[in-house]
């Protein structure tokens, strides 16, 4: 039921201050390319604000649809986008728990959901999904500081899409509140409140890149990504600490036929049968930059990162490819580590905290020429 009375207006204004008490507000895409979603708030009301400023107070379960004429359907009534969803406590959407507010827009004949939330509460929903649950509390502080720093440095990454960050590995994994880990995560985030990593003698937050496991050494950023500025704090360091990672060694097998099919699908034509796949160029720490693929009639050079994308990032876990075998009709790739290898190695950092290093020592090791300071 729509209401316009003063009570709900005052209620609305009062919890806006509650929601956004900090300087940094993050707009995170939590769902896109969908036709409907479910809100489940059994204990508390949610308030839905329509584009024309009217309010709908809802308790319990509610399904919201995209109508055929690109409007938003709620309880058999239709509203022009965008609408905003508020709760003083939490908003449960398709089983996931979010804080802040959620804006519902339409884009490309689908619904787009954007969680608008202050940065510290955003971190409550990042940290548990970027760590392993068995890692200790000091490692959670490491993750809180690097994720906060990364967020501030990349706030406009998806500006053209209508939000700041996505909720996938492309930015940082964000899945809302983890009930299992929330108290530990909240403690780590709160105890590092406002702390970010800055380059020595500078005030702006660094590009705090991180990855799961480096496989023996992190990499100089200019060796991994062409066209990226060289930073003194992303120069690469030795790391013999991630050997306990389940991704320290990996392998992947694929048939020749499927390999050729995937290459063709992505614009790489190879006549005849594959004769060899060899490293063409590598970084000083052993990450493959380019590979040369040869058949009995032709050959071409492909960037290793492009091959990862084609074959799948969970299959070719890194470009630190140590061996490639062609036996009969099967191609086997062997390598070390998971991720791009730039910045902090999470499994290595976890090992260091387990062996007594505090979060500041760990961060300064993986990001040399930096310091940690209170940013707000």
N, C-alpha and C positions, 0 to 999 in steps of 0.2 A: 504494500500500500504506500502510495506517495504521500509524503508529509512536507509541509512548508513551515511548520510552527517554529517559534523561537527556541524551544527546548532543543531541537535537533541542530539548529544553527549554532547555538552556544556549545553543544556537545561536539560538533564538528570542529569549531575553532579551538576548543580546549585541547583536543588530542592532536591537532596539527603541531602545536608547540612540543607536545610529548614525542611525536614521531621524528621531528627534525630539529634536534637540539645542537647539532654540530655543524661545522663549516662545510665539510665535504659531503655532498649528496651524490649518490651513484645511481644511474639508471641502467638496470640490467635486464636484458631480454631473457625471460624465463621460458617462454613458449612462442612458437611461430608456426605458420602453415597448418593451423588447426581449425576445425569448424565448431568445436564446442569444448567446454571444460566444466568441471564440477567444483563448487565451493562447499566445504563441509566445516561448519562451525557450530558444534552442538551445544557448547557451554556459553558462548558469547555472541553478541550481535555483530554483524558487519553492516557498514553503512555504504550504500552505493550512490554516487553522485552522477546524475546524468549531465549531458552537455548543456542543457538549459538551466542547470542549477537546482534541480529538484532532487530530493533525497528519498531513497528506499531503504527501510530498515528491515534486515533479514536475520532470522535465527534458524539454525538447522541446515539441511542440505538444499542446494539450489544449483540447477544446471543452466548455463548461459550458452546461447547458440548464435551463430551467424545466420542471418536470414537471407533469403534469395536476393533481396534488393540491397544487400550489403549494410543492413542495419543490425543492431544487437538486440536479440530477443531475450527478455527476462519475464518469466511468469505470464507468457502470452501477450506481452506488450513489447513495443518496438521503440528503440532509442537510437538517435544518431550518435556515431562514435565521435570522440572517445568518451568512455565512462571511467570513473575512478572508484576503486574499492578500498575502504578504510576499516581498520579495526584497532582498538586500543591495545589489544593483546596480540593476536596473530591471525593470519589468514591461511586457511588450508585449501590448497588448490590441487586437485587430482592426487590427494594424499600427501603432498609436500607442504611443509610448514614455512611460511614467509612472515617476516616482520615488515614494518613500513607500510607503504600503500602500493596498490597494483593498478596500473593504467591499462585499459583494454582498448586497442585500436584495431582498425582494419587495414590490411595491406595485401595486395594481389589476391583479392577474393578469399582471404583467410583472416583469422584472428591473430593478433600480435599482442602478447602480454609482457609488460615492462614493470618490473619491481623497482620502485623509487624508494631509496633507503639510505640512511646515513652510513658512512664508510665503516664505522666500528661494528654496527650490526650486520652489515654486509659480510664482514670478515667472519662473523659467527657461522655463516653459511658457506664459506670458502675453505677455511682451514681444515675442517673434518674430512673434506673430500680431496684434499691435496696432500694428505699424510696417510701413513699406515697406523691403524688403531693401536698397535703395540708400542709405537714410539713414545718416548718419555715426555714429560711436561716441558722440559727445556727445549726439546725439538719443536714442540707446539709454539713456543715463543719465537723460535727461529722462523717458523712458517708465518706466524702472524706479522712479524716485522717485514719480511720480504714481500708478502702478499699486499700489505698496506702500501709499501713503497711502489710496487708494480702498479697497483691500482691508480695511485695519484699520477704516476708518469704516463698512464695510458688512458686517461679518462675520456678522451674524445676518439678513441680508436674506431668506434662504429657510429660516429656522428651522422654520416650520410644515411644510415639505416634508421635513425630516429632514437638511438639510445647510446650509452657510453661503452658498455662491454657486453659480450655474449656470455653465456653460462657454460661454454664448452672448453675443451683444451686449447682452443684458439686464443682465448684470453686466460681465464682461470675457471676451473670447475666450480660452479655455484649451484647447490641443490637445496638451499634453505637450511633450516635448523635441523641438526642431527640430534634426535632425542637420546641416542646412546652415548654420544660424546659431548653433549652440550656443556655440561658443567666444567669439564676439563678445558674445552676450547674457550669458553667464556672467561675463565680464569687467566689463560694465556693471553688472550686479546686485551682484557682489562689491565693486566699487569704491564703490558707494553703500550698502553694507550698513547697514541700520537707519535710513537717512535718510528722514524724512517731512516733509511740509509742515504747519506749524501757523500759526494766526492769531497776529498780533502780541500779545504779553503773555498768550497762552494756551498750554496744553500739549497739548491734544487735537488729533489730526489733523483736517484740514479735509475737506469733501466735495470731493474733487479730480475734478470732472467734466471730461471732455474729449471731443472730437469730431474728425472727420477734417479738415474745412475750414469756416471760418466765412463765407467769401464777402465779406469786407470789414470786419467788426467782430464781436466776440463779444457776447453778450447778457446783460443783467441777468437773473438767475435768476427773479426774481419776475414778470418779463414773459413767461416761457416756461411755467412750471408754476404753476398756481394752488394756493394752500394751502401752498406751500413757503416756509420762513422766508427772509428777506432776509439775505444775507451780504455784508459789505464786500468780501470777496475774490472775489465772483461778481457784480460790478457791471457788467461789460462793458468792453472796451477796444478801441481802434482797431486794426485789423490789415490792413495792405496787403501781407501777406507770403505769402499762400497762392494767389497767382495762377498759380503753376506746377502747382497741383493739377489732375489730370484732372477733378475734380468742381467746379472753380470755377464753371463754367457747365454747366448741364444742361438737357435737355428731355425731355418724355415725351408720347407721343400715345396716345390711346385712342378707340375708337368711342363715339358717343353711346349706342348700345344696350348695350354692355358696361358703360359708366359707370352707366347707370340700373339695370342688373341688379345690380351690386355694391352700389349704394346701397340697393336694396330688400332685398338679402340681409342687410344690416346695420341694418335697421330704419328706413330713410329712404325714405318714399314720396313720389313726385313724379308728379302726374298730367300727362298731355300731354307735349309735346315741350319739351326744354330750350331756353330762349331766351337765358339769360346765366348766367355764373358770375363774380362780382365780389368783390373784397376788401371786407370789411365793417369790420374793425378791424385795426390793425397796431401793432407796437412802434416805438419811436423809431428803431431801426436797420433798419427795413424788413421785419421778419419778420411774416408774416401770422398774426394770432390767430384770426380768424373769416372765413368766406366766406358770401356769400348766393347761393343757387342758385335760379333762377327758371324756371318753365315758363309756358306760356300759360294755366294755370289755378291755379297755386299757387306758393309759395316757402317756403324755410326757411333758417335759419342753421346752419352746421356749423363746429365748431372745425377749424382747419387741421391740427392734429396728428391729429385723428380721421380726416380725409380721407387723410392720409399712411398711416395704419394700414390703411384700407380699400383703397387703391390699391397699397400696398406701399412699404416704406421704401427699397427700391432703385430704385423708379420715381420717386416724389416724394422726392428726396434730402434736402430740407429744407423748412421753411416760409418760407424767403426766396424766395417766388414773385414773380417780376418781371412776368410777363405771362401772360394766359390768352386763348387764341383759340378761337373756335367757327367752323369753316369746313366747310360742308356737313354731313357726318355724323361729323366728326372733332373732338375736343377736344384742344388742345395746351397743355401747361403748360411754362413756362420759369422757371428759377430759378438761384440761386447757392448754392454750398457743399453740404456733406453732413454731416448730423447736427443735433443740437438747438441747437448754437451757444453752449452754456454752458461756461465754463471755458477750458481750453487748446485752441487750434487746432493740431492736430498738423502739418499742412502748413506753417503759419506758423512754428511752433517749429523745424521742420526747416530752413527758410530761414534763421532767425536763427542756428542753430548752424553752418550752412554758411558764414555770413558772420562767424564769429569769436566769437559769444556763447557763454559756458559754460552748463552746465545750470542752475546756480543763477540766473544772470541771466535766462534764458528763463522759468523757473518764476515768478520774482518779477514779471516783466512781465505774465504772463497771470493770476496770482493776486496782485493788489496787497494790501498790508496783511498780508503773510504773511512767514514766515521758514522756513528749512530747519534742522532740528536732528536730532541723533542720538536716536532713540527707544528703542533697546535696543542 
